[in-house]
Amino acid sequence: MANDNAANNKRIAKNTLILYVRMIFIMAINLYTSRLILQTLGIEDYGVYSAVGGIVSMFTLISGALTNSVMRFITFELGKEDEERLNRVFSTSINVMLILCGLLLVLGETIGVWFLNTQMSIPEGRMVAANWVLQCSLFVFILNVLSIPYNASIIAHERMGIFAYISVVEAVLKLFIVYALYLFNYDWLIVYAVLTLVVAGLIRLFYGIYCKRNFKECSYHYIHDKDLLKGMTSFAGWNFFGYGASIISGQGINLLMNIFFGVVVNAARGIAMQVRGAVVLFVNNFTVALNPQITKSYAAGDLAYMHSLIYRGAKLSYFLMLLIVIPLCLETDLVLKLWLGVVPEHAVSFVQLTLVIATINVVNDTMIRGLHANGNLRKCMVVFGLLEFSIFPFSYVAFKLGSTPETAYYISTSVYFILMFVRVLMIKTYIGMTAHDYFNQVFLKLLMVTLPALIIPLILFILVPDSILRLIIISLVSFVGTSFFVFILGITQSERAMIISVVINKVHSFKNRKRHDVSNKIEEL
């Protein structure tokens, strides 16, 4: 078992490295693409695209629940090593996705069209373009839903190399879209929406071809397995409360901001979500590599290893966020000016508050994956969902009373902070992990690192004049300081020993390689 866990740890490390290389390319491309889109479309059209896309994103409360269900069942059966059962899970998930796509199409063409044309605040003369955006966004969403079983298979098999490759290709194609706009003498918002749909179709095709050629279970056969279908939909149904509340609290507030404040505020929120997406991607590269092992270790009955992965994942996810969030929150105004040129009103505060919320949420990500591995979601997801859903009505009341757009973020921060502790207190029954252990292994470590890591960057921000030089100094000091405190205070003695061992082995390997190269050159002479 120890050898297996060591091999699993090496696989996690390798996959994490692959995903981080992917992230560097994607983050650079996406940030540059966002700047170009904002400059090309303008703040108003960018706000329209963000607001209308929010309507379709509301439907992810259904697809997101099923995504987690498919991911859990495929990964679980891989841990059980049952190929026949695995194919039944895949084929059943395709059936479910086809039904879901039909439902989403009906909802989008009825409720979605009605809401856009009667309830939303769209600038005069842009309603036709907004309807094009809605239609294209809807079909992009449907293509993404159809890709869910294939994506789940790639991640469950831990083939992060191809996952990274396809993601980079997608990011490059989206960059080409922006330049391609100049080839068309037509409404650029409409052209952008149509080309985005074309890219989604190509990516869906890539995923399908790869999975069919490499994974035996990804060969669809019509199967009507009532028990399996019931298990998947039951899991998805209870997960709906948690995931659906998250979507409503996110995209629902996006629509509230449109109704109360207009598309300029939507543009600011769109920028904040772009930054959040880039930063969270930095952390998700680690958790995506870790999550399959959490589910597989639970399926194999190795709870001790699963607990160690959850603790490690929670800590390292938070520390990775901290490396970016400290300098970015302090220097948000300058970073946005350098990135965008023109910064929409409220964008600075939205970005800062969004990053605080994202940092709070990453702490529980691996623990939630452990809960999904158990599969018994009913009680937890009802409680989690109700708490998260409360953000929407509280924000609505606040806006009705005349509060600023930032109030929704203050409410979200408070709710997510409470939710973080509620999750820990409820999890013991499901995966045998006590709140006491989680507090000692995770929360205490986070607190010990965060406080000292903040002090020096904050002092520099107050004392040094605003400039690019200050941004560079704070970023370097924050990175070095946070890394130091993580190594000294944030990880266990065994984790420190493992890191030192890996570094020493890499140094020795590098020296041996250099000696070998020198010897070869001498022999050639």
GISUL-V822075 format. One line per field, one symbol per residue. phi: phi as a letter, one per 40 degrees, with the letter a starting at -180 (. if undefined). A space follows every 10 residues. Layout:
phi=???
This chain:
phi=.ccccccccc cccccccdcc cdcdcccccc cccccccccc cgcccccccc ccdccccdcc ccccccdccc dccccccccc fbcccccccc ccccdccccc cccccccccb cccccccbbc cbdcgbcccc ccdccccccc cccccccdcc cccccccgcc ccdcccccdc ccccccdccc dccbcadccc cccccccccd cccdcdcccc cccbbcccbc bcbbbccccc ccccdccccd cccccccccc cccdcccccc bgcccccccc cccccdcccc ddccdccccc ddcccccccc gccccccccc cccccccccc ccdccdcccc bdcccccccb gcbcdgcccc cccccccccc ccccdccccc ccccgcbdcc cccccccccd dccccccccc cgccdcdccc ccdccccccd ccdccccddc bgbccccccc cbdccccccc ccccccdccc ccccccaccc dccccccccc ccccccccbc bccccccccc cccccccccc cccccccccc ccccc
